[in-house]
Each structure stands twice: as structure tokens, then as C-alpha cells.
Amino acid sequence: MTLQVTPQISADKSVNLFINAKISSISEGSAVEGIDSPVINQKAVITNLTFKDNQTILLGGIIGIEKDKKKETVIFLSASQKK
């Protein structure tokens, strides 16, 4: 899993976040019969958020479940308002 966040703060104190989240897994079998190569499954979320200083944001993301390993993965980003 990769999570890349690029923040920018403007003169009016608004915050811009460029978010790139990816999750990859290797599947059993091959894409083409007779060729011994793995199949790579990939999910991605790419988004851009702009919000004001002291504003609360919530972003839910990618969920992946592998049948044989029972693994769950969630990408989650949260910001809370300062008092």
C-alpha cells in the first residue's frame, strides 16, 4: 500500500491536499494461459481537497480483502478543528 500526500498552504490560509493512494496485490494464476507470470490487482484513489484553516475534513478510501489471508486494509485521513 502506498499513500502520497502533497500539501499546499495559500496566502488566505486555505489548505490544498493532493492525495494519491494505491493498494496492490498479487493474484494466483496468470493472465495468459501458458505464460508463467503473476497477475497484479491494483486499486487507486487520486483526489484533490481544498479546505480552510480550522475546518474539519474526512476522507475514506480503499478497502481490500484477501480471501485466503482475511486481510483488510483501509486508507483513512482525518483532520480535526483546533480550539
PDB file with one MODEL, atoms N, CA, C and O in Angstrom:
MODEL        1
ATOM      1  N   MET A   1       0.840  -1.154   0.000  1.00  0.00           N
ATOM      2  CA  MET A   1       0.000   0.000   0.000  1.00  0.00           C
ATOM      3  C   MET A   1       0.894   1.229   0.000  1.00  0.00           C
ATOM      4  O   MET A   1       1.906   1.273   0.700  1.00  0.00           O
ATOM      5  N   THR A   2       0.514   2.227  -0.791  1.00  0.00           N
ATOM      6  CA  THR A   2       1.243   3.491  -0.789  1.00  0.00           C
ATOM      7  C   THR A   2       0.250   4.625  -0.587  1.00  0.00           C
ATOM      8  O   THR A   2      -0.873   4.583  -1.090  1.00  0.00           O
ATOM      9  N   LEU A   3       0.677   5.631   0.150  1.00  0.00           N
ATOM     10  CA  LEU A   3      -0.120   6.828   0.374  1.00  0.00           C
ATOM     11  C   LEU A   3       0.799   8.017   0.191  1.00  0.00           C
ATOM     12  O   LEU A   3       1.779   8.179   0.918  1.00  0.00           O
ATOM     13  N   GLN A   4       0.475   8.847  -0.787  1.00  0.00           N
ATOM     14  CA  GLN A   4       1.277  10.031  -1.072  1.00  0.00           C
ATOM     15  C   GLN A   4       0.371  11.253  -0.896  1.00  0.00           C
ATOM     16  O   GLN A   4      -0.671  11.359  -1.543  1.00  0.00           O
ATOM     17  N   VAL A   5       0.778  12.179  -0.008  1.00  0.00           N
ATOM     18  CA  VAL A   5       0.010  13.392   0.250  1.00  0.00           C
ATOM     19  C   VAL A   5       0.927  14.581   0.018  1.00  0.00           C
ATOM     20  O   VAL A   5       2.014  14.659   0.590  1.00  0.00           O
ATOM     21  N   THR A   6       0.476  15.520  -0.837  1.00  0.00           N
ATOM     22  CA  THR A   6       1.241  16.727  -1.119  1.00  0.00           C
ATOM     23  C   THR A   6       0.415  17.929  -0.664  1.00  0.00           C
ATOM     24  O   THR A   6      -0.586  18.265  -1.295  1.00  0.00           O
ATOM     25  N   PRO A   7       0.829  18.582   0.433  1.00  0.00           N
ATOM     26  CA  PRO A   7       0.071  19.728   0.936  1.00  0.00           C
ATOM     27  C   PRO A   7       0.558  21.050   0.344  1.00  0.00           C
ATOM     28  O   PRO A   7       1.732  21.191   0.004  1.00  0.00           O
ATOM     29  N   GLN A   8      -0.354  22.014   0.224  1.00  0.00           N
ATOM     30  CA  GLN A   8      -0.021  23.378  -0.159  1.00  0.00           C
ATOM     31  C   GLN A   8      -0.865  24.312   0.696  1.00  0.00           C
ATOM     32  O   GLN A   8      -2.063  24.088   0.865  1.00  0.00           O
ATOM     33  N   ILE A   9      -0.248  25.354   1.233  1.00  0.00           N
ATOM     34  CA  ILE A   9      -0.964  26.341   2.033  1.00  0.00           C
ATOM     35  C   ILE A   9      -0.914  27.669   1.290  1.00  0.00           C
ATOM     36  O   ILE A   9       0.160  28.149   0.929  1.00  0.00           O
ATOM     37  N   SER A  10      -2.085  28.257   1.066  1.00  0.00           N
ATOM     38  CA  SER A  10      -2.147  29.511   0.315  1.00  0.00           C
ATOM     39  C   SER A  10      -2.090  30.710   1.264  1.00  0.00           C
ATOM     40  O   SER A  10      -2.110  30.550   2.484  1.00  0.00           O
ATOM     41  N   ALA A  11      -2.019  31.909   0.690  1.00  0.00           N
ATOM     42  CA  ALA A  11      -1.909  33.140   1.476  1.00  0.00           C
ATOM     43  C   ALA A  11      -3.137  33.363   2.360  1.00  0.00           C
ATOM     44  O   ALA A  11      -3.016  33.934   3.443  1.00  0.00           O
ATOM     45  N   ASP A  12      -4.316  32.922   1.915  1.00  0.00           N
ATOM     46  CA  ASP A  12      -5.532  33.090   2.726  1.00  0.00           C
ATOM     47  C   ASP A  12      -5.714  31.961   3.744  1.00  0.00           C
ATOM     48  O   ASP A  12      -6.794  31.805   4.314  1.00  0.00           O
ATOM     49  N   LYS A  13      -4.669  31.183   3.968  1.00  0.00           N
ATOM     50  CA  LYS A  13      -4.614  30.075   4.931  1.00  0.00           C
ATOM     51  C   LYS A  13      -5.519  28.896   4.561  1.00  0.00           C
ATOM     52  O   LYS A  13      -5.841  28.078   5.424  1.00  0.00           O
ATOM     53  N   SER A  14      -5.930  28.797   3.308  1.00  0.00           N
ATOM     54  CA  SER A  14      -6.638  27.587   2.893  1.00  0.00           C
ATOM     55  C   SER A  14      -5.586  26.525   2.576  1.00  0.00           C
ATOM     56  O   SER A  14      -4.474  26.843   2.154  1.00  0.00           O
ATOM     57  N   VAL A  15      -5.951  25.268   2.782  1.00  0.00           N
ATOM     58  CA  VAL A  15      -5.033  24.147   2.604  1.00  0.00           C
ATOM     59  C   VAL A  15      -5.512  23.312   1.417  1.00  0.00           C
ATOM     60  O   VAL A  15      -6.695  22.985   1.316  1.00  0.00           O
ATOM     61  N   ASN A  16      -4.601  22.978   0.536  1.00  0.00           N
ATOM     62  CA  ASN A  16      -4.891  22.122  -0.598  1.00  0.00           C
ATOM     63  C   ASN A  16      -4.071  20.839  -0.443  1.00  0.00           C
ATOM     64  O   ASN A  16      -2.849  20.895  -0.300  1.00  0.00           O
ATOM     65  N   LEU A  17      -4.740  19.690  -0.472  1.00  0.00           N
ATOM     66  CA  LEU A  17      -4.061  18.396  -0.365  1.00  0.00           C
ATOM     67  C   LEU A  17      -4.278  17.611  -1.651  1.00  0.00           C
ATOM     68  O   LEU A  17      -5.418  17.377  -2.052  1.00  0.00           O
ATOM     69  N   PHE A  18      -3.190  17.203  -2.299  1.00  0.00           N
ATOM     70  CA  PHE A  18      -3.253  16.266  -3.410  1.00  0.00           C
ATOM     71  C   PHE A  18      -2.973  14.893  -2.819  1.00  0.00           C
ATOM     72  O   PHE A  18      -1.910  14.673  -2.238  1.00  0.00           O
ATOM     73  N   ILE A  19      -3.916  13.968  -2.960  1.00  0.00           N
ATOM     74  CA  ILE A  19      -3.812  12.650  -2.325  1.00  0.00           C
ATOM     75  C   ILE A  19      -3.816  11.574  -3.400  1.00  0.00           C
ATOM     76  O   ILE A  19      -4.682  11.548  -4.273  1.00  0.00           O
ATOM     77  N   ASN A  20      -2.827  10.684  -3.318  1.00  0.00           N
ATOM     78  CA  ASN A  20      -2.691   9.558  -4.236  1.00  0.00           C
ATOM     79  C   ASN A  20      -2.505   8.299  -3.386  1.00  0.00           C
ATOM     80  O   ASN A  20      -1.457   8.114  -2.768  1.00  0.00           O
ATOM     81  N   ALA A  21      -3.514   7.446  -3.356  1.00  0.00           N
ATOM     82  CA  ALA A  21      -3.462   6.220  -2.559  1.00  0.00           C
ATOM     83  C   ALA A  21      -3.617   5.006  -3.470  1.00  0.00           C
ATOM     84  O   ALA A  21      -4.491   4.975  -4.336  1.00  0.00           O
ATOM     85  N   LYS A  22      -2.761   4.012  -3.266  1.00  0.00           N
ATOM     86  CA  LYS A  22      -2.810   2.793  -4.090  1.00  0.00           C
ATOM     87  C   LYS A  22      -2.641   1.566  -3.208  1.00  0.00           C
ATOM     88  O   LYS A  22      -1.914   1.584  -2.215  1.00  0.00           O
ATOM     89  N   ILE A  23      -3.326   0.509  -3.594  1.00  0.00           N
ATOM     90  CA  ILE A  23      -3.141  -0.782  -2.937  1.00  0.00           C
ATOM     91  C   ILE A  23      -3.016  -1.836  -4.032  1.00  0.00           C
ATOM     92  O   ILE A  23      -3.812  -1.860  -4.971  1.00  0.00           O
ATOM     93  N   SER A  24      -2.019  -2.703  -3.909  1.00  0.00           N
ATOM     94  CA  SER A  24      -1.757  -3.737  -4.914  1.00  0.00           C
ATOM     95  C   SER A  24      -1.687  -5.100  -4.251  1.00  0.00           C
ATOM     96  O   SER A  24      -1.295  -5.224  -3.091  1.00  0.00           O
ATOM     97  N   SER A  25      -2.070  -6.118  -5.003  1.00  0.00           N
ATOM     98  CA  SER A  25      -1.927  -7.496  -4.522  1.00  0.00           C
ATOM     99  C   SER A  25      -1.637  -8.397  -5.719  1.00  0.00           C
ATOM    100  O   SER A  25      -2.003  -8.092  -6.854  1.00  0.00           O
ATOM    101  N   ILE A  26      -0.980  -9.494  -5.440  1.00  0.00           N
ATOM    102  CA  ILE A  26      -0.662 -10.463  -6.488  1.00  0.00           C
ATOM    103  C   ILE A  26      -1.686 -11.581  -6.432  1.00  0.00           C
ATOM    104  O   ILE A  26      -1.922 -12.171  -5.378  1.00  0.00           O
ATOM    105  N   SER A  27      -2.290 -11.867  -7.570  1.00  0.00           N
ATOM    106  CA  SER A  27      -3.298 -12.903  -7.685  1.00  0.00           C
ATOM    107  C   SER A  27      -2.645 -14.189  -8.179  1.00  0.00           C
ATOM    108  O   SER A  27      -1.669 -14.152  -8.928  1.00  0.00           O
ATOM    109  N   GLU A  28      -3.183 -15.310  -7.760  1.00  0.00           N
ATOM    110  CA  GLU A  28      -2.658 -16.584  -8.242  1.00  0.00           C
ATOM    111  C   GLU A  28      -3.088 -16.800  -9.689  1.00  0.00           C
ATOM    112  O   GLU A  28      -4.118 -16.285 -10.124  1.00  0.00           O
ATOM    113  N   GLY A  29      -2.317 -17.538 -10.401  1.00  0.00           N
ATOM    114  CA  GLY A  29      -2.619 -17.805 -11.796  1.00  0.00           C
ATOM    115  C   GLY A  29      -1.886 -16.828 -12.697  1.00  0.00           C
ATOM    116  O   GLY A  29      -1.050 -16.048 -12.242  1.00  0.00           O
ATOM    117  N   SER A  30      -2.212 -16.881 -13.977  1.00  0.00           N
ATOM    118  CA  SER A  30      -1.568 -15.983 -14.924  1.00  0.00           C
ATOM    119  C   SER A  30      -2.618 -15.371 -15.835  1.00  0.00           C
ATOM    120  O   SER A  30      -3.708 -15.921 -15.997  1.00  0.00           O
ATOM    121  N   ALA A  31      -2.288 -14.228 -16.429  1.00  0.00           N
ATOM    122  CA  ALA A  31      -3.218 -13.526 -17.299  1.00  0.00           C
ATOM    123  C   ALA A  31      -3.399 -14.261 -18.627  1.00  0.00           C
ATOM    124  O   ALA A  31      -4.479 -14.236 -19.216  1.00  0.00           O
ATOM    125  N   VAL A  32      -2.340 -14.910 -19.089  1.00  0.00           N
ATOM    126  CA  VAL A  32      -2.375 -15.619 -20.366  1.00  0.00           C
ATOM    127  C   VAL A  32      -1.988 -17.068 -20.121  1.00  0.00           C
ATOM    128  O   VAL A  32      -0.966 -17.351 -19.497  1.00  0.00           O
ATOM    129  N   GLU A  33      -2.807 -17.979 -20.613  1.00  0.00           N
ATOM    130  CA  GLU A  33      -2.530 -19.405 -20.422  1.00  0.00           C
ATOM    131  C   GLU A  33      -1.215 -19.770 -21.100  1.00  0.00           C
ATOM    132  O   GLU A  33      -0.964 -19.392 -22.244  1.00  0.00           O
ATOM    133  N   GLY A  34      -0.384 -20.508 -20.377  1.00  0.00           N
ATOM    134  CA  GLY A  34       0.901 -20.942 -20.914  1.00  0.00           C
ATOM    135  C   GLY A  34       2.052 -20.013 -20.584  1.00  0.00           C
ATOM    136  O   GLY A  34       3.212 -20.364 -20.802  1.00  0.00           O
ATOM    137  N   ILE A  35       1.748 -18.822 -20.057  1.00  0.00           N
ATOM    138  CA  ILE A  35       2.807 -17.884 -19.668  1.00  0.00           C
ATOM    139  C   ILE A  35       2.815 -17.797 -18.150  1.00  0.00           C
ATOM    140  O   ILE A  35       1.802 -17.469 -17.533  1.00  0.00           O
ATOM    141  N   ASP A  36       3.947 -18.088 -17.562  1.00  0.00           N
ATOM    142  CA  ASP A  36       4.071 -18.118 -16.106  1.00  0.00           C
ATOM    143  C   ASP A  36       4.439 -16.717 -15.588  1.00  0.00           C
ATOM    144  O   ASP A  36       5.610 -16.418 -15.353  1.00  0.00           O
ATOM    145  N   SER A  37       3.431 -15.880 -15.419  1.00  0.00           N
ATOM    146  CA  SER A  37       3.656 -14.549 -14.859  1.00  0.00           C
ATOM    147  C   SER A  37       2.498 -14.206 -13.929  1.00  0.00           C
ATOM    148  O   SER A  37       1.363 -14.613 -14.176  1.00  0.00           O
ATOM    149  N   PRO A  38       2.775 -13.462 -12.865  1.00  0.00           N
ATOM    150  CA  PRO A  38       1.709 -13.148 -11.901  1.00  0.00           C
ATOM    151  C   PRO A  38       0.737 -12.093 -12.441  1.00  0.00           C
ATOM    152  O   PRO A  38       1.077 -11.299 -13.319  1.00  0.00           O
ATOM    153  N   VAL A  39      -0.468 -12.109 -11.896  1.00  0.00           N
ATOM    154  CA  VAL A  39      -1.462 -11.084 -12.180  1.00  0.00           C
ATOM    155  C   VAL A  39      -1.448 -10.118 -11.001  1.00  0.00           C
ATOM    156  O   VAL A  39      -1.581 -10.534  -9.850  1.00  0.00           O
ATOM    157  N   ILE A  40      -1.288  -8.845 -11.287  1.00  0.00           N
ATOM    158  CA  ILE A  40      -1.236  -7.839 -10.224  1.00  0.00           C
ATOM    159  C   ILE A  40      -2.542  -7.058 -10.250  1.00  0.00           C
ATOM    160  O   ILE A  40      -2.882  -6.418 -11.244  1.00  0.00           O
ATOM    161  N   ASN A  41      -3.273  -7.124  -9.126  1.00  0.00           N
ATOM    162  CA  ASN A  41      -4.511  -6.363  -8.963  1.00  0.00           C
ATOM    163  C   ASN A  41      -4.160  -5.038  -8.300  1.00  0.00           C
ATOM    164  O   ASN A  41      -3.377  -5.005  -7.351  1.00  0.00           O
ATOM    165  N   GLN A  42      -4.737  -3.943  -8.795  1.00  0.00           N
ATOM    166  CA  GLN A  42      -4.423  -2.636  -8.229  1.00  0.00           C
ATOM    167  C   GLN A  42      -5.676  -1.780  -8.133  1.00  0.00           C
ATOM    168  O   GLN A  42      -6.477  -1.722  -9.067  1.00  0.00           O
ATOM    169  N   LYS A  43      -5.838  -1.109  -6.981  1.00  0.00           N
ATOM    170  CA  LYS A  43      -6.908  -0.131  -6.774  1.00  0.00           C
ATOM    171  C   LYS A  43      -6.235   1.190  -6.427  1.00  0.00           C
ATOM    172  O   LYS A  43      -5.212   1.218  -5.744  1.00  0.00           O
ATOM    173  N   ALA A  44      -6.821   2.285  -6.905  1.00  0.00           N
ATOM    174  CA  ALA A  44      -6.210   3.592  -6.648  1.00  0.00           C
ATOM    175  C   ALA A  44      -7.284   4.648  -6.441  1.00  0.00           C
ATOM    176  O   ALA A  44      -8.366   4.593  -7.026  1.00  0.00           O
ATOM    177  N   VAL A  45      -6.950   5.615  -5.586  1.00  0.00           N
ATOM    178  CA  VAL A  45      -7.775   6.792  -5.376  1.00  0.00           C
ATOM    179  C   VAL A  45      -6.864   7.994  -5.532  1.00  0.00           C
ATOM    180  O   VAL A  45      -5.844   8.103  -4.852  1.00  0.00           O
ATOM    181  N   ILE A  46      -7.237   8.900  -6.433  1.00  0.00           N
ATOM    182  CA  ILE A  46      -6.490  10.138  -6.616  1.00  0.00           C
ATOM    183  C   ILE A  46      -7.485  11.278  -6.473  1.00  0.00           C
ATOM    184  O   ILE A  46      -8.480  11.333  -7.197  1.00  0.00           O
ATOM    185  N   THR A  47      -7.220  12.193  -5.538  1.00  0.00           N
ATOM    186  CA  THR A  47      -8.153  13.286  -5.302  1.00  0.00           C
ATOM    187  C   THR A  47      -7.414  14.536  -4.856  1.00  0.00           C
ATOM    188  O   THR A  47      -6.245  14.483  -4.473  1.00  0.00           O
ATOM    189  N   ASN A  48      -8.101  15.639  -4.912  1.00  0.00           N
ATOM    190  CA  ASN A  48      -7.556  16.918  -4.513  1.00  0.00           C
ATOM    191  C   ASN A  48      -8.567  17.572  -3.577  1.00  0.00           C
ATOM    192  O   ASN A  48      -9.724  17.752  -3.958  1.00  0.00           O
ATOM    193  N   LEU A  49      -8.156  17.934  -2.352  1.00  0.00           N
ATOM    194  CA  LEU A  49      -9.044  18.550  -1.376  1.00  0.00           C
ATOM    195  C   LEU A  49      -8.570  19.964  -1.067  1.00  0.00           C
ATOM    196  O   LEU A  49      -7.374  20.203  -0.901  1.00  0.00           O
ATOM    197  N   THR A  50      -9.504  20.892  -0.991  1.00  0.00           N
ATOM    198  CA  THR A  50      -9.187  22.246  -0.558  1.00  0.00           C
ATOM    199  C   THR A  50     -10.130  22.601   0.581  1.00  0.00           C
ATOM    200  O   THR A  50     -11.345  22.441   0.462  1.00  0.00           O
ATOM    201  N   PHE A  51      -9.566  23.085   1.690  1.00  0.00           N
ATOM    202  CA  PHE A  51     -10.377  23.445   2.843  1.00  0.00           C
ATOM    203  C   PHE A  51      -9.711  24.606   3.579  1.00  0.00           C
ATOM    204  O   PHE A  51      -8.520  24.863   3.407  1.00  0.00           O
ATOM    205  N   LYS A  52     -10.489  25.293   4.391  1.00  0.00           N
ATOM    206  CA  LYS A  52      -9.994  26.459   5.121  1.00  0.00           C
ATOM    207  C   LYS A  52      -9.332  26.027   6.431  1.00  0.00           C
ATOM    208  O   LYS A  52      -9.594  24.942   6.948  1.00  0.00           O
ATOM    209  N   ASP A  53      -8.480  26.890   6.946  1.00  0.00           N
ATOM    210  CA  ASP A  53      -7.823  26.659   8.226  1.00  0.00           C
ATOM    211  C   ASP A  53      -8.874  26.421   9.307  1.00  0.00           C
ATOM    212  O   ASP A  53      -9.887  27.118   9.357  1.00  0.00           O
ATOM    213  N   ASN A  54      -8.633  25.441  10.167  1.00  0.00           N
ATOM    214  CA  ASN A  54      -9.521  25.036  11.268  1.00  0.00           C
ATOM    215  C   ASN A  54     -10.795  24.338  10.806  1.00  0.00           C
ATOM    216  O   ASN A  54     -11.704  24.139  11.612  1.00  0.00           O
ATOM    217  N   GLN A  55     -10.885  23.968   9.554  1.00  0.00           N
ATOM    218  CA  GLN A  55     -12.036  23.226   9.047  1.00  0.00           C
ATOM    219  C   GLN A  55     -11.754  21.736   9.153  1.00  0.00           C
ATOM    220  O   GLN A  55     -10.625  21.303   8.924  1.00  0.00           O
ATOM    221  N   THR A  56     -12.760  20.950   9.495  1.00  0.00           N
ATOM    222  CA  THR A  56     -12.618  19.503   9.637  1.00  0.00           C
ATOM    223  C   THR A  56     -12.916  18.816   8.305  1.00  0.00           C
ATOM    224  O   THR A  56     -13.894  19.139   7.630  1.00  0.00           O
ATOM    225  N   ILE A  57     -12.059  17.865   7.938  1.00  0.00           N
ATOM    226  CA  ILE A  57     -12.293  17.060   6.740  1.00  0.00           C
ATOM    227  C   ILE A  57     -12.230  15.586   7.107  1.00  0.00           C
ATOM    228  O   ILE A  57     -11.619  15.210   8.107  1.00  0.00           O
ATOM    229  N   LEU A  58     -12.857  14.767   6.298  1.00  0.00           N
ATOM    230  CA  LEU A  58     -12.844  13.321   6.494  1.00  0.00           C
ATOM    231  C   LEU A  58     -12.837  12.670   5.125  1.00  0.00           C
ATOM    232  O   LEU A  58     -13.657  12.995   4.267  1.00  0.00           O
ATOM    233  N   LEU A  59     -11.911  11.755   4.928  1.00  0.00           N
ATOM    234  CA  LEU A  59     -11.780  11.084   3.634  1.00  0.00           C
ATOM    235  C   LEU A  59     -11.636   9.592   3.876  1.00  0.00           C
ATOM    236  O   LEU A  59     -10.690   9.157   4.533  1.00  0.00           O
ATOM    237  N   GLY A  60     -12.564   8.808   3.353  1.00  0.00           N
ATOM    238  CA  GLY A  60     -12.472   7.352   3.397  1.00  0.00           C
ATOM    239  C   GLY A  60     -11.895   6.875   2.081  1.00  0.00           C
ATOM    240  O   GLY A  60     -11.982   7.581   1.076  1.00  0.00           O
ATOM    241  N   GLY A  61     -11.313   5.698   2.069  1.00  0.00           N
ATOM    242  CA  GLY A  61     -10.617   5.319   0.844  1.00  0.00           C
ATOM    243  C   GLY A  61     -10.777   3.885   0.424  1.00  0.00           C
ATOM    244  O   GLY A  61     -11.892   3.373   0.319  1.00  0.00           O
ATOM    245  N   ILE A  62      -9.676   3.248   0.187  1.00  0.00           N
ATOM    246  CA  ILE A  62      -9.629   1.929  -0.425  1.00  0.00           C
ATOM    247  C   ILE A  62      -9.775   0.850   0.646  1.00  0.00           C
ATOM    248  O   ILE A  62      -9.148   0.913   1.703  1.00  0.00           O
ATOM    249  N   ILE A  63     -10.601  -0.120   0.356  1.00  0.00           N
ATOM    250  CA  ILE A  63     -10.724  -1.291   1.233  1.00  0.00           C
ATOM    251  C   ILE A  63     -10.366  -2.511   0.405  1.00  0.00           C
ATOM    252  O   ILE A  63     -10.905  -2.703  -0.685  1.00  0.00           O
ATOM    253  N   GLY A  64      -9.466  -3.334   0.908  1.00  0.00           N
ATOM    254  CA  GLY A  64      -9.083  -4.545   0.204  1.00  0.00           C
ATOM    255  C   GLY A  64      -9.232  -5.756   1.101  1.00  0.00           C
ATOM    256  O   GLY A  64      -8.829  -5.726   2.264  1.00  0.00           O
ATOM    257  N   ILE A  65      -9.803  -6.809   0.574  1.00  0.00           N
ATOM    258  CA  ILE A  65      -9.976  -8.041   1.342  1.00  0.00           C
ATOM    259  C   ILE A  65      -9.387  -9.188   0.535  1.00  0.00           C
ATOM    260  O   ILE A  65      -9.742  -9.382  -0.628  1.00  0.00           O
ATOM    261  N   GLU A  66      -8.494  -9.940   1.147  1.00  0.00           N
ATOM    262  CA  GLU A  66      -7.935 -11.128   0.509  1.00  0.00           C
ATOM    263  C   GLU A  66      -8.595 -12.341   1.121  1.00  0.00           C
ATOM    264  O   GLU A  66      -8.601 -12.503   2.341  1.00  0.00           O
ATOM    265  N   LYS A  67      -9.157 -13.200   0.273  1.00  0.00           N
ATOM    266  CA  LYS A  67      -9.937 -14.340   0.744  1.00  0.00           C
ATOM    267  C   LYS A  67      -9.128 -15.297   1.608  1.00  0.00           C
ATOM    268  O   LYS A  67      -9.585 -15.708   2.674  1.00  0.00           O
ATOM    269  N   ASP A  68      -7.930 -15.655   1.157  1.00  0.00           N
ATOM    270  CA  ASP A  68      -7.183 -16.685   1.876  1.00  0.00           C
ATOM    271  C   ASP A  68      -6.438 -16.147   3.092  1.00  0.00           C
ATOM    272  O   ASP A  68      -6.092 -16.932   3.974  1.00  0.00           O
ATOM    273  N   LYS A  69      -6.181 -14.865   3.179  1.00  0.00           N
ATOM    274  CA  LYS A  69      -5.448 -14.306   4.314  1.00  0.00           C
ATOM    275  C   LYS A  69      -6.337 -13.515   5.257  1.00  0.00           C
ATOM    276  O   LYS A  69      -5.909 -13.172   6.359  1.00  0.00           O
ATOM    277  N   LYS A  70      -7.561 -13.219   4.853  1.00  0.00           N
ATOM    278  CA  LYS A  70      -8.510 -12.438   5.654  1.00  0.00           C
ATOM    279  C   LYS A  70      -7.911 -11.106   6.084  1.00  0.00           C
ATOM    280  O   LYS A  70      -8.045 -10.700   7.238  1.00  0.00           O
ATOM    281  N   LYS A  71      -7.258 -10.435   5.160  1.00  0.00           N
ATOM    282  CA  LYS A  71      -6.602  -9.161   5.447  1.00  0.00           C
ATOM    283  C   LYS A  71      -7.486  -8.022   4.969  1.00  0.00           C
ATOM    284  O   LYS A  71      -7.981  -8.040   3.842  1.00  0.00           O
ATOM    285  N   GLU A  72      -7.683  -7.025   5.837  1.00  0.00           N
ATOM    286  CA  GLU A  72      -8.444  -5.849   5.464  1.00  0.00           C
ATOM    287  C   GLU A  72      -7.551  -4.622   5.593  1.00  0.00           C
ATOM    288  O   GLU A  72      -6.798  -4.490   6.558  1.00  0.00           O
ATOM    289  N   THR A  73      -7.639  -3.732   4.619  1.00  0.00           N
ATOM    290  CA  THR A  73      -6.827  -2.529   4.627  1.00  0.00           C
ATOM    291  C   THR A  73      -7.715  -1.337   4.318  1.00  0.00           C
ATOM    292  O   THR A  73      -8.496  -1.362   3.367  1.00  0.00           O
ATOM    293  N   VAL A  74      -7.591  -0.296   5.124  1.00  0.00           N
ATOM    294  CA  VAL A  74      -8.363   0.920   4.917  1.00  0.00           C
ATOM    295  C   VAL A  74      -7.426   2.108   4.963  1.00  0.00           C
ATOM    296  O   VAL A  74      -6.621   2.237   5.885  1.00  0.00           O
ATOM    297  N   ILE A  75      -7.529   2.974   3.971  1.00  0.00           N
ATOM    298  CA  ILE A  75      -6.785   4.224   3.995  1.00  0.00           C
ATOM    299  C   ILE A  75      -7.731   5.278   4.519  1.00  0.00           C
ATOM    300  O   ILE A  75      -8.852   5.412   4.028  1.00  0.00           O
ATOM    301  N   PHE A  76      -7.287   6.031   5.516  1.00  0.00           N
ATOM    302  CA  PHE A  76      -8.168   6.960   6.202  1.00  0.00           C
ATOM    303  C   PHE A  76      -7.392   8.210   6.539  1.00  0.00           C
ATOM    304  O   PHE A  76      -6.292   8.130   7.086  1.00  0.00           O
ATOM    305  N   LEU A  77      -7.945   9.358   6.222  1.00  0.00           N
ATOM    306  CA  LEU A  77      -7.310  10.625   6.529  1.00  0.00           C
ATOM    307  C   LEU A  77      -8.318  11.485   7.267  1.00  0.00           C
ATOM    308  O   LEU A  77      -9.462  11.616   6.834  1.00  0.00           O
ATOM    309  N   SER A  78      -7.899  12.071   8.381  1.00  0.00           N
ATOM    310  CA  SER A  78      -8.803  12.890   9.165  1.00  0.00           C
ATOM    311  C   SER A  78      -8.054  14.087   9.707  1.00  0.00           C
ATOM    312  O   SER A  78      -6.882  13.989  10.072  1.00  0.00           O
ATOM    313  N   ALA A  79      -8.728  15.203   9.756  1.00  0.00           N
ATOM    314  CA  ALA A  79      -8.165  16.405  10.365  1.00  0.00           C
ATOM    315  C   ALA A  79      -9.221  16.954  11.312  1.00  0.00           C
ATOM    316  O   ALA A  79     -10.409  16.946  10.990  1.00  0.00           O
ATOM    317  N   SER A  80      -8.799  17.428  12.472  1.00  0.00           N
ATOM    318  CA  SER A  80      -9.757  17.950  13.423  1.00  0.00           C
ATOM    319  C   SER A  80      -9.548  19.448  13.628  1.00  0.00           C
ATOM    320  O   SER A  80      -8.463  19.981  13.396  1.00  0.00           O
ATOM    321  N   GLN A  81     -10.584  20.093  14.056  1.00  0.00           N
ATOM    322  CA  GLN A  81     -10.545  21.532  14.238  1.00  0.00           C
ATOM    323  C   GLN A  81      -9.802  21.870  15.527  1.00  0.00           C
ATOM    324  O   GLN A  81     -10.042  21.262  16.570  1.00  0.00           O
ATOM    325  N   LYS A  82      -8.900  22.842  15.445  1.00  0.00           N
ATOM    326  CA  LYS A  82      -8.154  23.277  16.621  1.00  0.00           C
ATOM    327  C   LYS A  82      -8.991  24.248  17.435  1.00  0.00           C
ATOM    328  O   LYS A  82      -9.756  25.046  16.893  1.00  0.00           O
ATOM    329  N   LYS A  83      -8.831  24.161  18.733  1.00  0.00           N
ATOM    330  CA  LYS A  83      -9.578  25.069  19.623  1.00  0.00           C
ATOM    331  C   LYS A  83      -8.690  26.172  20.145  1.00  0.00           C
ATOM    332  O   LYS A  83      -9.148  27.025  20.905  1.00  0.00           O
TER     333      LYS A  83
ENDMDL
END
